[in-house]
Amino acid sequence: MSLADVRAALNAELSATPEYYDFKVLKSERDGSLWRVTLEPGYVFAEGQRPGAASATALLDDSLDGASAWWGAPVKGGASVLAVVAEDDQLVLQNASSAPPPADHLIRLYPTRFLNAVADAWWDTAWAGTALACLPDLSRPQTVEAGPALTGSPFRWLRAAQRQALRLIGHSSAFLWGPPGTGKTTSLGVLLAEYLDTRPHARVLLLSTTNHAVDLATLAVDKALQKGRREPLRAGVQRLGTRFDAAAYEGREHLIPTEDTALIARLARAESQRPSARDATALKAWADRVAALRDELRASSLKVLQRCRLAAMTTTRAAFTLKSLRELSADGEPPFDLVVFDEASQVSLAHTLALMPLGRARLFAGDPQQLSPVLRSDDRLARRWLGRSAFAEMPTTGASVALLDEQSRMAAPIGHLVSELFYDGALRVAADVAADWRAARQRVLGDIGADVHVHLHRVARDGGWSAHERGPVRRESADAIAALIAQALTQGWLAEELIVLTPFRAQRALIRQCLRAHDVPDTVRVSTVHRAQGSEAPVVLFDPADGAQPFLQGEDAQRLLNVALSRAQAKLVVFVSPADAAGAFLAPLVRKLRLAADTRTAQPLEELAREPGFPASAVGRRVTAGRHAGEVVRASTDGREFWLVNEKTGVEQRFDTGFWLQRAAAT
């Protein structure tokens, strides 16, 4: 746990993160003032890696919007990426200094390297020492002078666990664990509203991982202040940065640091009018108009930091503006009384520690059972400091940890499935869920009955890697999804009520193609799972594409599965092939659903152990084994061991035959 270790971890991750990607050009053509460059699907070269090795991770994606492009032949030139049309393997370039290269030449893309700002903080030795000294506080938080207790009295609707979470204030580090649908963001808004009200001079820095998440958290605080009749405090909450969703701030323009409130409305209107990337001229005009409006907002941010009581921004922006944040305090003391990390399970430990000294106390809100920080390197130190979040250091019990255990998103069968698979059965449907909430989740989808909330759609063919598509794909499930959605739209479902999730961008592109072939409107969302955390929809269709991929193995894969399943409110449809059903990624889910439909009476294992031929005689039978229940699925050839599939988790458990023979003899 030394500074050298953290720096080595950062170096390993930076080395594993390509500084650029080279794509081979099929053709370049002018489109008004822009250029449209079509790329060869199978050729991707990542800096520092052998050709083709990065094809799974360097796929064209809208995450490359804003990247810098460069080419060296026939004439040197550069441009910025205005948009990516992933389905057509195209880049839309603006401000090109020369014509992009023709066929068979290379074009190089430089994505933004956000980790550089975190690395800069750790190479500031004085600051790095202070940051590293914060590490023990995560697992052993101290009691701090916190002022008046937060009671939640204006919010009578708070559930017991939400009210308990208000007591987290008072610890130097505290953890608000919010599984899906438990109202974590709402609880955080109430907590911060009361904190600002009961501590008139306190200042808060509210951070989250994405601009969308920052918007949600900021709006939650403002709504809580409004509902709690604390109107004078609302002007002190400010959302910094220009990449916010302008439409979300309608009627709440005071949260954006500008004196021209009409500017927010103009920006919202402009953003809602984004044209298709296939219309390059219109896209260029739109991008220029939006950029100009955002430039008007940018100038006032620093002044706002000095006077507001709650500043909200992304963790990335906080790293890039760390020097400015530190300078808010002239006496060397932390500039904020409380730093809040929302969606903290996705922020690496190194990134978190670099920002922790900004606050006298810290609160981490999130869910360690959902997505963890993205990591490229397999280096041991990189996994320790960059592949884990602050939740990895969280105390197992104690007053500094609060678990929200009632959810009001998922229909009971979906919620029960998620609870048993990922939360040891702790998650349950909230007691205050109204009858109309339940009724709204009783709807027919295609041939799936109204009372069926979890459905496995079997497909015959397994998915596989496609060099042409640059990733795992499965045509059969993509076609089935398109057909089901087209049918659902004729049954009264709205496009915005449906979301399709898949782990792979190649499959996402294929699904979008199939939807267009079925004349499904573009308003049906198709997303990778990583981009879906924080969202929800009445219907979720999850397509693993190829459950045997190495990417879908291990703990991180199970977190991804949790995110995918827990987005659903009413219907969850999972597309499963034979290989998917047998593989580690989906086998527990498939087994659990099978056993849930098994009506056989379970027999005590002690009774079966008295039968001749045990344990082979017990294979295929439904049993209880102490506090466990499930089905015996196999026995070792020598009979010394046997395996039971747990009906709650779907996981295989190994049992010792001799132990159960002795137990049977003693009863």
C-alpha positions in Angstrom: 0.0 0.0 0.0 2.7 2.5 -1.1 2.7 5.5 -3.3 5.0 3.5 -5.7 2.3 0.8 -6.0 -0.4 3.3 -7.0 1.9 4.9 -9.6 2.9 1.5 -10.9 -0.8 0.6 -11.2 -1.5 3.8 -13.2 1.5 3.2 -15.4 0.3 -0.4 -16.1 -3.2 0.8 -17.0 -2.0 3.7 -19.2 0.3 1.2 -21.0 -2.6 -1.1 -21.6 -4.8 1.7 -22.8 -3.9 2.4 -26.5 -3.2 6.0 -27.1 -4.5 5.6 -30.6 -6.3 3.2 -33.0 -5.5 2.8 -36.7 -8.4 1.9 -39.0 -8.1 1.0 -42.7 -10.1 3.2 -45.1 -12.4 1.8 -47.7 -13.4 5.2 -49.1 -13.6 8.9 -48.2 -16.1 11.2 -49.7 -17.0 14.8 -49.1 -20.4 15.6 -47.6 -20.9 19.3 -47.7 -18.4 20.9 -45.3 -17.8 17.5 -43.7 -16.1 14.2 -44.7 -17.6 10.8 -44.5 -15.0 8.0 -44.1 -16.0 4.4 -44.4 -13.7 1.9 -42.7 -12.8 -1.7 -43.4 -14.7 -3.7 -40.7 -12.0 -6.3 -40.0 -8.9 -4.1 -39.6 -8.2 -2.4 -36.3 -4.7 -1.8 -34.9 -4.2 -0.5 -31.4 -1.0 1.3 -30.4 1.2 -1.1 -28.4 -0.7 -4.2 -29.5 -0.3 -6.6 -32.4 -2.7 -6.1 -35.4 -6.2 -7.5 -34.7 -5.6 -8.0 -31.0 -7.7 -4.9 -30.1 -10.7 -5.6 -32.4 -12.9 -6.5 -29.5 -12.3 -3.3 -27.6 -11.6 -0.8 -30.3 -14.9 -1.1 -32.0 -16.5 2.0 -33.5 -18.8 3.5 -31.0 -20.3 6.8 -30.1 -17.8 7.0 -27.3 -15.4 8.1 -30.0 -17.4 11.2 -30.7 -15.0 14.1 -30.2 -11.9 12.0 -30.8 -9.0 13.5 -32.8 -8.3 12.0 -36.2 -4.9 12.1 -38.1 -3.5 10.7 -41.3 -0.1 10.8 -42.8 -0.7 9.9 -46.5 -1.2 10.8 -49.2 -1.2 14.3 -47.6 -0.8 14.8 -43.9 -4.0 16.1 -42.2 -6.2 16.0 -39.2 -9.8 16.5 -38.1 -12.2 15.9 -35.2 -14.8 13.2 -35.1 -18.2 14.7 -35.2 -20.1 11.5 -35.1 -19.7 7.7 -35.5 -22.2 5.7 -37.6 -21.3 2.3 -36.1 -23.8 0.3 -38.3 -22.2 1.6 -41.5 -18.6 1.5 -40.2 -18.4 5.3 -40.8 -16.7 8.3 -39.3 -18.2 11.8 -39.9 -15.3 14.3 -39.7 -15.4 18.0 -39.3 -12.7 20.8 -39.6 -10.5 18.6 -41.8 -7.1 20.3 -42.6 -6.8 18.2 -45.8 -8.7 15.5 -47.6 -8.9 12.3 -45.6 -7.0 9.3 -47.1 -8.5 7.2 -49.8 -8.9 3.4 -49.9 -6.2 1.1 -48.4 -4.7 4.0 -46.4 -4.8 4.3 -42.6 -6.6 6.8 -40.5 -5.7 7.2 -36.8 -8.0 8.1 -34.0 -6.9 9.5 -30.6 -9.6 9.0 -28.0 -9.6 11.2 -24.9 -7.4 9.6 -22.1 -9.3 10.5 -19.0 -6.9 8.6 -16.7 -4.2 11.1 -17.4 -5.8 13.6 -15.0 -5.9 11.0 -12.2 -2.3 10.1 -12.8 -1.3 13.8 -12.6 -2.8 13.9 -9.1 -0.7 10.9 -8.0 2.5 12.5 -9.3 1.9 15.5 -7.1 3.8 13.9 -4.2 2.4 16.1 -1.4 -1.2 15.7 -2.5 -0.7 12.0 -3.2 0.6 11.4 0.4 -2.6 13.0 1.7 -4.7 10.9 -0.6 -3.1 7.7 0.4 -3.5 8.5 4.1 -7.3 8.4 3.4 -7.3 4.7 2.6 -7.5 3.3 6.2 -10.5 5.5 6.8 -12.6 3.6 4.3 -12.5 0.3 6.3 -12.3 2.0 9.7 -14.4 5.2 9.6 -14.2 7.6 12.4 -17.0 9.4 14.2 -16.9 13.1 13.4 -18.6 16.2 14.8 -21.6 16.3 12.5 -24.0 18.8 13.9 -27.7 18.1 14.3 -29.1 14.6 13.5 -31.0 14.3 10.3 -34.5 13.1 11.0 -36.3 13.1 7.6 -39.3 14.6 9.4 -40.6 16.5 6.3 -40.5 13.2 4.3 -43.0 10.9 6.0 -42.9 8.5 3.0 -39.3 7.4 3.7 -39.0 3.7 4.3 -37.2 2.3 7.4 -33.9 1.7 5.6 -34.0 5.1 3.9 -34.5 6.8 7.2 -31.7 4.7 8.7 -29.4 6.0 5.9 -29.8 9.6 7.2 -27.7 8.5 10.2 -24.7 8.0 7.9 -23.9 11.7 8.4 -21.5 11.7 11.4 -18.9 9.3 10.0 -15.7 10.3 8.2 -16.5 7.8 5.5 -19.9 6.2 5.0 -21.6 3.9 2.5 -25.1 4.1 1.2 -25.6 0.7 -0.5 -28.6 1.0 -2.9 -29.5 -2.1 -5.0 -31.6 -1.5 -8.1 -35.0 0.2 -7.6 -34.5 0.9 -3.9 -34.6 4.7 -4.3 -30.9 5.4 -3.7 -30.9 8.6 -5.7 -34.0 9.9 -4.0 -32.6 9.0 -0.6 -29.4 10.8 -1.4 -31.4 13.9 -2.4 -33.3 13.9 0.9 -30.1 13.4 2.9 -28.3 16.3 1.1 -31.3 18.6 1.4 -31.5 18.1 5.1 -27.7 18.4 5.4 -27.7 21.8 3.8 -30.7 22.9 5.9 -29.3 21.8 9.3 -25.8 23.1 8.6 -26.1 26.6 7.2 -22.4 27.1 6.5 -21.5 23.6 5.2 -20.4 23.1 1.6 -20.9 19.9 -0.5 -19.2 18.5 -3.6 -21.5 16.1 -5.3 -19.8 13.8 -7.9 -21.0 11.0 -10.2 -19.6 8.9 -13.0 -21.5 10.2 -16.0 -23.2 13.4 -16.9 -26.6 11.7 -16.8 -26.0 10.4 -13.3 -24.9 13.9 -12.2 -28.1 15.3 -13.6 -30.2 12.8 -11.7 -28.5 13.4 -8.4 -28.6 17.2 -8.8 -32.3 17.2 -9.6 -33.0 14.8 -6.7 -31.4 17.4 -4.3 -33.4 20.3 -5.8 -36.7 18.3 -5.7 -36.1 17.4 -2.0 -35.4 21.0 -1.1 -38.6 22.0 -2.9 -40.8 19.3 -1.3 -39.2 20.1 2.1 -40.2 23.8 1.7 -36.6 24.9 1.8 -36.9 27.3 -1.2 -34.1 29.7 -0.2 -31.5 26.9 -0.3 -32.3 25.9 -3.9 -30.2 28.7 -5.5 -27.1 27.4 -3.7 -27.2 24.1 -5.7 -25.3 24.4 -8.9 -24.7 21.8 -11.7 -21.3 22.5 -13.2 -20.1 21.4 -16.7 -21.7 21.9 -20.0 -22.6 18.3 -21.0 -25.9 18.2 -19.1 -29.3 17.3 -20.4 -30.8 20.7 -20.9 -34.4 19.4 -21.2 -34.2 17.8 -17.7 -33.7 21.3 -16.2 -37.0 22.8 -17.5 -38.4 24.8 -14.6 -35.2 24.3 -12.7 -32.9 26.6 -14.7 -31.5 28.0 -11.5 -29.4 24.9 -11.1 -27.3 25.9 -14.2 -24.7 28.7 -13.6 -26.0 31.3 -16.0 -27.9 34.5 -15.7 -29.7 33.9 -19.0 -32.3 31.3 -18.0 -33.7 31.3 -21.5 -30.4 29.9 -22.7 -31.2 26.6 -21.1 -34.5 26.4 -23.0 -32.8 27.2 -26.3 -30.2 24.5 -25.6 -32.8 22.0 -24.8 -34.7 22.7 -28.0 -31.5 22.5 -30.0 -30.5 19.2 -28.5 -33.9 17.7 -29.1 -33.5 18.4 -32.8 -30.3 16.4 -33.4 -30.5 15.1 -37.0 -29.3 11.6 -38.2 -25.6 11.2 -38.7 -26.4 10.2 -42.2 -27.4 13.8 -42.9 -23.9 15.3 -42.5 -24.8 18.9 -43.5 -27.6 19.1 -41.0 -25.5 17.4 -38.3 -22.7 19.9 -38.8 -25.1 22.9 -38.5 -26.7 21.3 -35.4 -23.3 20.6 -33.7 -22.2 24.2 -34.3 -25.4 25.6 -32.9 -25.2 23.4 -29.8 -21.5 24.1 -29.3 -22.1 27.9 -29.4 -24.8 27.7 -26.8 -22.6 25.6 -24.5 -19.7 28.0 -24.9 -22.0 30.7 -23.5 -22.4 28.6 -20.3 -18.8 27.7 -19.8 -17.4 31.1 -18.6 -19.2 31.3 -15.3 -18.2 28.0 -13.7 -15.2 29.1 -11.6 -17.1 32.0 -10.0 -19.9 29.7 -9.2 -17.6 27.3 -7.4 -16.5 30.0 -5.0 -20.1 31.0 -3.9 -22.4 27.9 -4.2 -23.1 25.6 -1.3 -23.4 22.4 -3.4 -21.4 21.9 -6.6 -22.3 18.9 -8.7 -20.0 17.6 -11.5 -18.6 14.3 -12.9 -15.7 12.6 -11.2 -13.7 13.1 -14.5 -14.3 16.8 -14.4 -13.2 16.9 -10.7 -10.0 15.2 -11.6 -9.3 17.6 -14.5 -10.1 20.7 -12.3 -8.5 19.3 -9.1 -6.2 22.3 -8.9 -9.1 24.8 -9.0 -11.0 22.7 -6.4 -8.0 22.7 -4.0 -7.6 26.5 -4.3 -11.1 27.0 -2.9 -9.5 26.7 0.5 -6.8 29.2 1.4 -5.8 27.7 4.7 -4.9 24.2 3.6 -8.1 22.7 5.1 -10.5 20.7 2.9 -12.6 23.1 0.9 -15.7 21.0 1.3 -17.4 19.7 4.5 -18.8 16.7 2.6 -17.8 15.0 -0.7 -20.4 12.6 -2.1 -19.5 10.0 -4.6 -22.6 8.8 -6.4 -22.4 5.5 -8.4 -19.2 5.0 -6.4 -18.9 1.4 -7.4 -17.8 2.5 -10.8 -15.1 4.9 -9.6 -11.6 3.3 -9.2 -10.0 3.3 -5.8 -7.1 5.4 -7.1 -9.5 8.0 -8.6 -11.6 8.0 -5.4 -8.6 8.5 -3.1 -7.3 11.3 -5.2 -10.5 13.3 -4.6 -11.2 12.3 -1.0 -8.9 15.0 0.6 -11.3 17.6 -0.8 -13.8 16.8 2.0 -13.7 16.6 5.8 -16.2 13.7 5.4 -17.1 11.4 2.5 -20.2 9.5 1.5 -20.2 6.7 -1.1 -23.5 5.9 -2.7 -23.9 3.0 -5.1 -24.0 -0.8 -5.4 -21.0 -3.0 -5.3 -23.0 -5.8 -7.0 -23.4 -3.7 -10.2 -20.7 -2.5 -12.6 -17.2 -2.1 -11.3 -14.5 0.3 -12.7 -13.5 -0.4 -16.3 -10.0 -2.0 -16.4 -7.9 -3.0 -19.4 -4.7 -4.1 -17.7 -4.3 -7.6 -16.1 -1.5 -6.3 -13.9 -1.9 -7.2 -10.2 -1.5 -3.7 -8.9 -3.8 -2.3 -11.6 -6.5 -4.7 -10.4 -5.9 -3.6 -6.8 -6.0 0.2 -7.4 -8.0 0.6 -10.6 -10.2 -2.4 -10.9 -11.8 -2.0 -7.4 -13.8 0.8 -5.9 -14.1 2.2 -2.4 -16.8 -0.4 -1.8 -14.1 -3.0 -1.8 -12.9 -1.5 1.5 -16.4 -1.1 3.0 -16.9 -2.4 6.5 -19.0 -5.6 6.6 -21.2 -4.2 9.3 -21.6 -1.1 11.5 -23.3 2.3 11.6 -21.3 3.6 8.7 -23.1 1.3 6.3 -26.7 1.4 5.3 -28.4 -1.1 2.9 -31.6 -0.1 1.2 -33.6 -3.4 1.0 -37.0 -2.5 -0.5 -37.4 -2.0 -4.2 -40.3 -0.6 -6.1 -39.1 -1.1 -9.7 -39.3 -4.8 -10.6 -42.4 -7.0 -10.6 -42.1 -9.5 -7.7 -40.8 -12.5 -9.8 -38.1 -10.3 -11.4 -37.2 -8.8 -8.1 -37.1 -12.2 -6.4 -34.8 -13.5 -9.1 -32.4 -10.6 -8.8 -32.5 -10.7 -5.0 -31.7 -14.4 -4.8 -29.0 -14.4 -7.5 -27.1 -11.3 -6.3 -28.2 -10.1 -2.9 -28.5 -13.3 -0.8 -32.3 -12.8 -0.7 -32.1 -9.5 1.1 -34.0 -7.5 -1.5 -37.8 -7.4 -1.4 -40.8 -5.6 -3.0 -41.5 -2.5 -1.0 -44.5 -2.8 1.3 -45.9 0.5 0.2 -46.2 -0.4 -3.5 -49.7 0.5 -4.6 -52.1 -1.9 -6.3 -52.0 0.1 -9.6 -48.2 -0.4 -9.6 -48.8 -4.1 -9.7 -51.5 -3.9 -12.3 -49.3 -1.8 -14.6 -46.9 -4.8 -14.7 -49.6 -7.2 -15.9 -49.5 -6.9 -19.7 -49.2 -9.3 -22.6 -46.0 -9.1 -24.7 -46.1 -11.1 -27.9 -47.1 -14.6 -27.0 -45.9 -14.1 -23.4 -48.8 -14.0 -21.0 -49.7 -11.1 -18.7 -48.8 -13.0 -15.6 -45.4 -14.2 -16.9 -42.7 -11.7 -15.9 -39.5 -13.7 -16.6 -39.3 -15.6 -19.9 -36.5 -17.6 -21.4 -36.6 -17.4 -25.2 -34.8 -20.4 -26.6 -32.7 -20.1 -29.7 -31.2 -23.0 -31.6 -27.9 -21.5 -32.7 -25.0 -20.4 -30.5 -23.4 -17.1 -31.1 -19.8 -16.6 -32.2 -17.1 -14.2 -33.1 -17.4 -12.5 -36.4 -14.3 -10.9 -38.0 -16.6 -8.8 -40.3 -18.7 -7.5 -37.4 -15.6 -7.1 -35.2 -17.2 -8.9 -32.3 -19.6 -11.7 -31.1 -22.9 -11.8 -32.9 -25.9 -14.0 -33.3 -28.3 -13.4 -36.1 -31.1 -15.7 -34.8 -31.6 -13.8 -31.6 -31.3 -10.4 -33.3 -34.1 -11.4 -35.7 -36.2 -12.8 -32.9 -35.9 -9.6 -30.9 -36.9 -7.5 -33.9 -39.9 -9.7 -34.6 -41.0 -9.6 -30.9 -40.7 -5.8 -30.7 -42.6 -5.3 -34.0 -45.4 -7.5 -32.6 -45.3 -5.6 -29.2 -45.8 -2.3 -31.0 -49.0 -3.6 -32.5 -50.2 -4.7 -29.1 -50.1 -1.2 -27.7 -46.6 -1.1 -26.2 -44.8 2.2 -26.8 -41.3 2.3 -28.3 -40.0 4.1 -25.2 -41.3 1.2 -23.0 -38.9 -1.3 -24.6 -35.1 -1.6 -24.2 -32.8 -4.1 -25.7 -29.5 -4.9 -23.9 -26.5 -6.9 -25.0 -22.9 -7.0 -23.7 -21.4 -6.5 -27.2 -21.4 -3.5 -29.5 -21.2 -5.8 -32.6 -24.5 -7.5 -31.6 -26.0 -4.1 -30.7 -25.3 -2.9 -34.3 -26.8 -6.1 -35.7 -30.0 -5.8 -33.6 -30.4 -2.2 -34.9 -30.1 -3.4 -38.4 -32.7 -6.1 -37.8 -35.1 -3.5 -36.2 -34.8 -1.3 -39.2 -35.6 -4.2 -41.5 -38.8 -4.7 -39.5 -39.7 -1.0 -39.8 -39.3 -0.5 -36.0 -38.8 3.2 -35.1 -35.3 4.4 -34.0 -36.9 5.4 -30.6 -36.6 1.8 -29.4 -33.5 1.8 -27.3 -30.7 -0.7 -28.1 -27.8 -0.4 -25.7 -24.8 -2.2 -24.3 -25.3 -3.2 -20.7 -22.5 -0.9 -19.5 -24.4 2.1 -20.9 -27.6 1.0 -19.3 -26.8 1.3 -15.6 -29.1 3.9 -14.0 -31.9 3.3 -16.6 -35.1 1.2 -16.4 -37.9 0.2 -18.7 -41.2 -1.8 -18.5 -39.7 -4.4 -20.9 -36.1 -5.5 -21.1 -34.9 -7.9 -23.8 -31.5 -9.3 -23.0 -29.4 -10.9 -25.6 -26.0 -12.3 -24.4 -25.1 -13.0 -28.1 -22.4 -15.5 -27.0 -22.4 -16.5 -23.4 -19.2 -18.4 -23.9 -17.0 -15.4 -24.6 -14.2 -14.9 -22.0 -15.5 -11.4 -21.4 -18.6 -13.0 -19.8 -16.8 -15.0 -17.1 -16.1 -14.2 -13.5 -17.4 -11.7 -10.9 -17.5 -8.8 -13.3 -19.7 -10.7 -15.7 -22.2 -11.5 -12.9 -22.3 -7.8 -12.1 -23.1 -7.1 -15.7 -25.8 -9.7 -15.6 -27.3 -8.1 -12.5 -27.5 -4.7 -14.3 -29.1 -6.3 -17.3 -31.8 -8.2 -15.4 -32.6 -5.4 -12.9 -33.5 -2.8 -15.5 -36.9 -4.5 -16.1 -40.1 -3.4 -14.5 -42.7 -5.7 -15.9 -41.2 -8.1 -18.4 -37.7 -9.7 -18.7 -37.0 -11.7 -21.8 -33.6 -13.5 -22.0 -32.5 -15.1 -25.2 -30.7 -18.3 -24.5 -28.9 -20.9 -26.8 -27.8 -24.4 -25.6 -24.2 -23.1 -25.0 -25.6 -20.1 -23.1 -27.6 -22.4 -20.8 -24.7 -24.6 -20.0 -22.1 -21.9 -19.6 -21.0 -20.2 -16.3 -22.5 -16.8 -17.3 -26.2 -17.9 -17.6 -26.3 -21.4 -16.2 -27.3 -20.3 -12.6 -30.1 -18.2 -14.0 -31.4 -21.0 -16.2 -31.2 -23.6 -13.4 -32.9 -21.4 -10.9 -35.8 -20.7 -13.3 -36.1 -24.4 -14.0 -36.2 -25.4 -10.3 -38.7 -22.6 -9.6 -41.1 -24.3 -12.0 -40.5 -27.7 -10.4 -43.5 -28.8 -8.3 -42.0 -32.0 -6.9 -41.9 -32.4 -3.2 -38.3 -32.1 -1.8 -37.1 -35.1 0.2 -34.7 -34.8 3.2 -31.2 -35.8 2.1 -30.9 -37.8 5.3 -33.6 -40.2 4.1 -32.1 -40.6 0.7 -28.7 -41.4 2.3 -30.3 -44.6 3.8 -31.1 -45.9 0.3 -28.8 -48.4 -1.4 -26.6 -46.8 -4.1 -26.5 -43.4 -2.5 -25.4 -40.9 -3.8 -26.0 -42.1 -7.3 -29.6 -43.0 -6.4 -30.2 -39.4 -5.5 -29.2 -37.9 -8.8 -32.1 -36.1 -10.4 -34.2 -35.8 -7.2 -35.4 -32.7 -5.4 -33.9 -32.6 -1.9 -33.4 -30.5 1.2 -30.0 -30.5 2.8 -30.1 -28.6 6.1 -30.7 -25.0 5.2 -30.1 -25.8 1.5 -32.6 -27.0 -1.1 -32.4 -28.0 -4.7 -31.7 -30.9 -7.0 -28.9 -33.4 -7.0 -27.4 -33.3 -10.5 -24.4 -35.6 -10.4 -22.1 -37.7 -8.3 -18.4 -38.5 -8.5 -17.5 -41.9 -10.1 -16.1 -43.1 -6.7 -19.3 -42.0 -4.9 -17.4 -39.9 -2.4 -18.9 -36.6 -3.5 -22.1 -35.3 -5.1 -23.3 -31.9 -6.4 -26.6 -30.1 -5.7 -28.0 -27.2 -7.7 -29.2 -24.7 -5.1 -32.8 -23.6 -5.9 -32.2 -20.1 -4.7 -29.0 -19.2 -6.5 -28.8 -21.8 -9.3 -25.2 -22.5 -8.3 -23.8 -26.0 -8.0 -22.7 -26.9 -4.4 -20.4 -29.8 -3.6 -21.3 -32.2 -0.7 -19.4 -34.9 1.1 -21.1 -38.3 0.9 -19.5 -39.6 4.1 -20.9 -36.7 6.1 -24.5 -37.5 5.0 -24.1 -41.2 5.5 -23.1 -40.6 9.1 -25.9 -38.1 9.6 -28.4 -40.6 8.2 -27.1 -43.3 10.6 -27.5 -41.0 13.6 -31.1 -40.1 12.9 
